[in-house]
Amino acid sequence: MDNSSETPVESDAWRDGMIKDLTLMLLWLTSWDESSKTEGAKPLLRSWVSYSWGAVDALRDEQLVEGRKGNKSVYLTEQGVGLAKALVDRYRIMTGGGAANGVHHAHHDMFAEMMEDIDTLTEQEAQMVVMSLMARAAGRPDLDPSDERNDPEHVFGPHGLVTMLESDGDQSRADRSGLDQFRGYASYGDSTPMDDIAEHIDTKYVDVDDPRSFLLRVTLRLYDATSPDGKPLVCWREIEMPAGSSFTDLHMAIQHAFDWKDYHLWNIQLNSRGVKYQLESSSNENSFDDYWSRRTPADADTVRLDEVFPRSRTALYTYDYGDNWEHEIKLVKTNKTSEIEHPTVCGSEGDAPPEDVGGPWGFAEFLKAYTDPNHPDHKSMVEWKKGIDSL
C-alpha cells in the first residue's frame, strides 16, 4: 500500500494543536451563562482561565496527581501518566492525529462535522454525538448510533455500546479496546435515576429524637487570594446544628451564615463507612443532572447529620459551580445534650464574599476596587455591591 501521500507524525508536533483544542473544551465545559434571562437572548458564556479545583481534587483523590491542596502545581503519579497517555491517544485517534505509535485514523472530518452545530443540539442529540465518537474511537463502527445502517437493537441492546462502557461483561479485550477510559462517563447528559439515590447512609437514628448537637466549623477555601494589603483572605463560621437535622438543613444554615442567596446548585461530599457520597437535594429539579461524579449519590433532604457525624469528622460543601465556592466542614465538638432547636452561628472570622463575585480571585479583585476610592472601577463596584445586597 502506498502511504506516500500521508504526512508522517512529527515528534511532539501535535502538542500545540491539542493543547489549544483541549483548552477550548475545558473553557466551554467549565463556563456559565451570564446572559440575561430574557427570552430569546443569546447565551453569554464566561469561564475562568484556570483548572477546576474540584476536578484537580478528584484527580488527587484517585491518586492520579499528588500535591498539597491549593498549590498552583501538582505532580502526576505513574498511574496518572498512564491514564493521561491513553486519553491523549483516544483524542488523537478521534481527531485524525493518530495514536502515539503513528497509526493514522481519519476521523477528523467526522468530528468537525458533528461539532460544527454543537450549540444547536438537544441534550439527546449531544449524547448521540458522544456515543458516536466513542464507538468510532474504539474501532466499532457497527455500534455507531449515527449510522442509519446499524440496527438500533444491536447498538443499544444487551451487548451494545452502553453495556461495553458500563461493565466489563464478557467482551474480549479487543472488543473493549479504547473503551476502558470512557467507563464511568457513559451517562453523559443523563440525570441519575431516583431509585439509585440513597435516602439514608445509616438508619440507626432514623425517626429517633436525637438530643445531641454538633458544633461545625465551616471554612471557605480562598486559596492564595489576598486582601488589598497583601494578607491572606480568611473566612469561617462556627455553626451548632441539632443532630437530627438533614444535610439540606446544613446547606441552608451555611447559606445564611455566609450570606449567600441560594441561587445556585450545590452538593456536599463526604466519606462514611468506606463509601464516598455526594449529597444533593432531590427536591431541586436540577440536582443530579449531568451527574459525572464517581461518588454514590444520596438525598440531602433525608440523610441526617447523625447518620454521618461523629463517625466521620469532615465534609466538603460546594456552592455555585461557576464561582465554585468550596467550604470545608469540620466537626469541632459533639454535645451530648443540647437545648437548641435551630442552627445557631456561634463564631466567625472574615467577611463573606458577595454572590457572583467570581470565586476567590474575583473576590480579591473586587476588594481592591471596592476599598480604594481612586480605583477606576470603584464606583461601579460600589453600585454593583448595593444591587447584590438588595437581593
Secondary structure, 3 states (H helix, E strand, C coil): CCCCCCCCCCCCCCHHHHHHHHHHHHHHHCCEECCCCCCCCCCCEECCCCCCHHHHHHHHHCCCEECCCCCCCCEECHHHHHHHHHHHHHHHHHCCCCCCCCCCCCCHHHHHHHHHCHHHCCHHHHHHHHHHHHHHHCCCHHHCCCCCCCCHHHHCCCCCHHHHHHCCCCCCCCCCCCCHHHCCCCCCCCCCCHHHCECCCCHHHCCCCCCCEEEEEEEECCCCCECCCCCECCCEEEEEEECCCEHHHHHHHHHHHCCCCCCCCEEEEEEECCEEEEEECCCCCCCCCCCCCCCEEEECCCCEHHHCCCCCCEEEEEECCCCCEEEEEEEEEEECCCCCCCCEEEEEECCCCCCCCCHHHHHHHHHHHHHCCCCCCHHHHHHHHHHHHCC
